């Protein structure tokens, strides 16, 4: 990789274009860990305090998606309790 190039992350998305929703996303473990780590920040607390209507719709939706995620699709970890 050249010095001027930023690192890249490969993410495959399966999108329902009619409903404008992501149905499935695939990436490496590091990306998923980083994505979930965002939800362990106080942002998750803010979403809960504001009654899941934080005026940041995308954040509310990501939080709800993780909250509703079946444990069949994630490894049990202590950080999951933070969600």
Backbone torsions as a table, in degrees:
resi	resn	phi	psi	omega
1	UNK	NA	131.7	178.1
2	UNK	-69.0	157.1	-177.6
3	UNK	-63.1	-29.7	-176.7
4	UNK	-84.5	-9.3	-177.8
5	UNK	-86.2	134.5	175.2
6	UNK	-81.1	149.2	176.5
7	UNK	-63.9	150.3	-179.6
8	UNK	-116.4	157.2	176.8
9	UNK	-126.5	127.6	177.6
10	UNK	-89.3	125.8	176.9
11	UNK	-133.7	124.9	175.3
12	UNK	-98.9	129.2	179.0
13	UNK	-118.7	135.8	171.6
14	UNK	-108.2	115.8	-170.3
15	UNK	-117.1	135.7	169.6
16	UNK	-87.9	100.9	-174.3
17	UNK	-67.1	-31.0	178.7
18	UNK	-65.2	-43.5	-178.2
19	UNK	-92.4	-6.4	-179.1
20	UNK	55.2	49.5	179.9
21	UNK	-132.7	144.0	173.3
22	UNK	-81.5	123.6	-179.6
23	UNK	-90.3	-32.3	-174.5
24	UNK	-157.8	141.0	175.6
25	UNK	-131.1	142.4	-178.7
26	UNK	-132.9	131.0	177.7
27	UNK	-157.0	-176.1	179.8
28	UNK	-82.9	167.4	-175.3
29	UNK	-59.0	-40.1	-177.0
30	UNK	-61.4	-42.5	179.8
31	UNK	-64.7	-43.3	179.9
32	UNK	-63.6	-42.1	178.0
33	UNK	-61.0	-42.8	178.7
34	UNK	-64.7	-45.0	179.6
35	UNK	-58.9	-47.6	179.3
36	UNK	-67.6	-31.3	179.9
37	UNK	-64.2	-28.2	176.1
38	UNK	-59.6	-33.0	-177.1
39	UNK	-79.8	-10.2	176.1
40	UNK	-88.4	-7.6	174.8
41	UNK	-72.4	168.4	178.7
42	UNK	-58.4	-8.4	177.9
43	UNK	-57.7	-39.4	177.7
44	UNK	-62.2	-39.4	176.9
45	UNK	-65.0	-41.4	178.9
46	UNK	-60.7	-44.3	179.6
47	UNK	-60.5	-43.9	-179.9
48	UNK	-65.3	-43.4	-178.6
49	UNK	-62.7	-39.9	-178.1
50	UNK	-83.2	12.5	176.7
51	UNK	67.8	33.1	179.1
52	UNK	57.9	30.2	176.0
53	UNK	-134.4	59.2	-171.2
54	UNK	-80.6	5.1	-175.0
55	UNK	67.3	8.8	172.8
56	UNK	-118.9	77.1	-171.9
57	UNK	-50.5	-43.0	-177.7
58	UNK	-64.8	-38.3	178.4
59	UNK	-65.6	-42.9	177.8
60	UNK	-59.1	-42.9	-177.5
61	UNK	-68.6	-41.0	177.7
62	UNK	-63.2	-45.0	179.8
63	UNK	-60.2	-46.4	-179.7
64	UNK	-62.7	-40.9	-179.7
65	UNK	-62.0	-42.8	179.6
66	UNK	-70.4	-39.2	179.3
67	UNK	-60.7	-38.5	-178.7
68	UNK	-85.7	-6.9	-176.3
69	UNK	-64.3	128.0	178.7
70	UNK	-66.3	145.4	177.3
71	UNK	-67.0	-12.5	175.6
72	UNK	-65.1	-23.3	-175.3
73	UNK	-103.5	4.7	179.5
74	UNK	-141.6	154.7	177.1
75	UNK	-80.7	136.7	177.0
76	UNK	-66.0	126.2	179.5
77	UNK	-143.0	152.9	178.4
78	UNK	-58.5	-31.9	-178.0
79	UNK	-64.8	-24.6	-178.7
80	UNK	-61.4	-29.5	178.3
81	UNK	-64.2	-23.1	179.1
82	UNK	-69.9	-22.0	-177.3
83	UNK	-71.7	NA	NA
